[in-house]
Amino acid sequence: MPAPLEERRPPITPQLAVRVAVLGGFAFVLFAIVFFRLWFLQVLSGDDYVTQAAQNKVRKLRIEAPRGDIVDRSGEAVLVRTRQAPVVQILPDALPESERTLAADYGALTSAAERRRLAAAARLDDLERTRKRTKQRLTKAERRERKVLAKAAAQADKVPMPPMPEDPAVADLFKRLGRVIDMSAQAIHRRVIREVAQTPYAAVTVKVDISRAAYNYLEERHEDFPGIRAETQYLREYPFGDLGAHLFGTLREISPDELGESEYKGVDQGTRIGKDGVEETYDNYLRGQPGYERQVVDAMGNPCRTCKQPGSTDPDQGRRLRLTLDFGLQKAAQAATERGVAAAAANGSQAGAFVAMNPDNGEVYALGSFPSFDANVFAKPLSQEKFDALNSESTGKPLYNRAIAGVYPTGSTFKPVTATAALESGALGLSERIFDDGEYKLGPQTFRNAKNASYGSIDISDAMKVSSDVFFYTLGERLHELEGQVLQTWAKRLGVGRRTGIDIPGEFAGLVPDADWRNKGYAKYLTCVKKNKLGVGTQAALPVCGGIERPYSTGDNVNLSVGQGDLQATPLQMAVAYSTLANGGKVVTPHLGKRVEDGNGKLIQELRFPPRKRVQIGDATRKTVLEGLRRAAMEPGGTSYEVMKDFGAGEYTIYGKTGTVERIYQPDQSWYVAYVPHETRPIVVVVTIEKGGFGAETAAPAARLILAKWFGQNEDEFRAGRSDD
Amino acid sequence: MAATRTRRTPISPASEPPAPMVPREFRLRLDPLLLLAVVGLVVCSVIAIKGATADDIEGQPLYYVYRQAGYGVIGLAVMYALSRMDYSRLRDLRHPLYGVMIASILLVFALGSAARGSKRWIELPFFRFQPSELGKLLLVVAVSAFIVERMRRPGRDTTARVMLLALLPAMLVMAQPDLGTSLVYVVGTLALLFVAGTPWRHFAALGALGAVAVALSLVALPAVGVQVLQPYQTDRLTSFLHPSDVSGEEGYQQQQSKVAIGSGEKIGRGVEGATQTRLDFLPEHHTDFIFAVIGETYGFAGAALVLSLYALLIWRGLHILTMAKNLYGALIAGGITVMLLFQIFVNVGMTVGIMPITGVPAPLLSYGGSSLLVTFLAVGLLQSISARSREVAANKGRAAF
């Protein structure tokens, strides 16, 4: 029985064979086409495609993290915050070739100039060392060379700014942009050239805080402004303007050198970091973590459309920094210092400084310098003229933080240091009396009390109260006779003439003049005078060889004992020295950083500043010195009694010392240092007013205003005293 | 009685074939070369997917690898099971199979999920099922059965009916819209007609009709406001005609694919060096453009190996077509083989820039459960056809191959 049709195996008919052959041939042709195509792509033109593939890149776009806020000790006053501002940026990549070439040339010339400067500096260094080693006098030619080198090493040659390129595309673009953001095309060109030369790949911020209208206009007309983008950028904002302006510092882009430093590990190029102030010290907390967007761009520079963006992370705002600063006190202190300066306006006073600090732990409640400036000016690009104005003598150098970098003789405010040294070294007995007849003779010289006063037979406490110079001159002489520069040692022990270690950069060490320093300087002076064939001690030698015209002598020690002469100390150092006396020997580290918090004020890290060291001060000595200070402020006849009397209805004990620095060719400088013990709110206040006259005239009243604010005394009177020291 | 007993030695004729090494019952009745091609391609697929998708899902570099390997294992089992079945029984199921195909494609419109604007999938637990993929196979099986039924009455009538049977699902799939798959339907059906012996003039007529249809849908109907193809489909079809214009999305993708393959050069750039793949310049790198991944990562050597495996697959398909024990088997084998050939050429041609972008996956290579399992089913049918033919040949004492 035959199988049903469909079950029978059909013979391969010739027709089917042909058709299968056709299919097979067709398949063969298709495979052959693909094979040859592959051969063509991969073997014959593979190199081209390798190049093209290499031009496809991933661009890692950094998303800036907003910096953390800076708040005062209560956490309520936000002193520094971050805001978003509309800015206009130009992407260098998208600029016309001609402009980029100009920028590159300019950059090459500037760096060549800088290299020449460095080479000159190195050569100069070399020359000096050779001269020192061989101890030979320089020939005339060598001297001339040194002069040329010194000039070349001091400043790099100025590279002229290239004019706008001929390319009409550039001029047109800048002109149109300039019209939108109200800037001249030339100004845009200059900024672009300078910035591109510095950081060739970073976007150039042309202007910040552009108007909303300009922002929207640019946003909507991308095609008309190739390579120009309107963005928002984080800017620092200082709601209180000049309040604490000296403390915060500014921001600027990280430099290539800093990128290599371990402190800035993991920080990307283009990140803005803190420069100066707490912004610099606590940069790693404030900085935050940038986010990243990986943008894939193809050989033509277009963002890849099909690619997803793996590894995109959101930025993380920086930590909040809480300062030890007391907002109210800082404000009051700035106002008080300004009033102090104003009170001495007749003397031509322009400047002053203040420090208010906890003597037990070094927490700085207020610190600043007058004149101040609006911190907001540094949040935006600043013109050279504006910057120069902030540094100029005529405006009183507002940028200069006199509280930590102003070094002055301190006048009589130094006397407690001398007293401590004398009592501790045994140069003076605790109740020993010295007769003050108003005159003190040392060799041919006669030193006198201020206003030629004489106080008769007095002990150390009396001497502090009335600020008897003669008494302290005697101590200065006695201390000079002891072995080992006792006065200088004590000054340094208590924190004068050395950096206090405050947590902001820019502090000056100052100087406690000692025999070693003066004798070395004098040796230099002598060689200099001899070389220049001038007379020792003559007016002609002064500008050439400096003022160290004699070796160290008793007179220097006598001068130092009352804080005059070569002493150079900052207001902050005086605050530390008085704190050491007040707290019984802890040399505290003054600091502004209190703690690091998250955005909601939750504690992340407490900042700790242990005292730098402990000094052994005898209890009797300390008590005697403090008693003298107390009587100076609280007893009738004390130098600042007039200013301090009735403070807080006698509720507070004030230890205070006036100081008046005699300056050559200048009005006296006024100082006041006060210490008020308190169970929870002890405070040391230092105020100095340049050209402020006597201590009681300007500095002490300002200090009283600061204390009044601190202890909640509602008073606003500037109580100038007439005491003569 | 015992003395008369003579010792008999068993007759062992010289012509007796040696005993089989493996007992017949235990033999996998599979075509070994076809199996080699299939397994080889799946292995290549898994390797390529591993390199291409390592960064795709954070923390799960092997997500796609495990899934594809899993589908591969399931697919092999399904293929083996199907190869043990007699495909001829499917003839009687032609009506329900055709019905299931149409229904499942329609189901997509009801509850399908969309990807990039086209609805192709039905969400199942653990799996996204793409009915149009399975439809390819169902169409071949069902239409082949219709053709066999009408074999006694060949003629224009038969050709027209068969084409209508194919065009119905093809139009539905095109409306999803999935132009590539609907073309596969049409090409598969043409292959069935071809193998069935349809006269050449019928093909000429179909060709003419097709040309008119294309002209209508691309030029005439849009002119009067009826959109047959989505604009992006027109873009895809025409963009490869202007290879230098990479401004459009399609031209851009194809350019990146060519760069990927070309930069692979002779021996490839390795997984780490394959920037086109790793940095996502290559779109859809584990699905439609996986051949470009292989081209970039393993170079001409790797791409040629894969192509050779494909060639092996097609050769075995055509071979099985000639060996089939009945017309039904021959038709199915022809339909499957040509469909595979079409998909291979369209997909690979797309990656090397000689065919337009149509979204046709590379059989056995592209990531995707539906496509992989359906291809395994198709290969299982081929194996079944091969096994039946060998059975018959063994019964008739003919060499199986």
Interface residues (C-beta under 8 A of the other chain):
Chain A: E6 E7 R8 R9 P10 I12 T13 Q15 L16 A17 R19 V20 V22 L23 G24 F26 A27 L30 F31 I33 V34 F35 R37 L38 W39 L41 Q42 V43 S45 G46 D47 D48 Y49 V50 Q52 A53 A54 N56 V58 V296 D298 C304 R305 T306 C307 K308 P310
Chain B: D55 D56 E58 S88 R91 V148 A191 F194 V195 G197 E249 Y252 Q253 Q256 K258 V259 A260 I261 G262 S263 G264 E265 K266 T275 Q276 L279 D280 F281 P283 E284 G295 E296 G299 F300 A303 A304 L307 Y310 A311 I314 W315 L318 L321 T322 A324 K325 N326 L327 Y328 A330 G334 T337 V338 L341 F345 V348 G349 V352 G353 I354 S389 V392
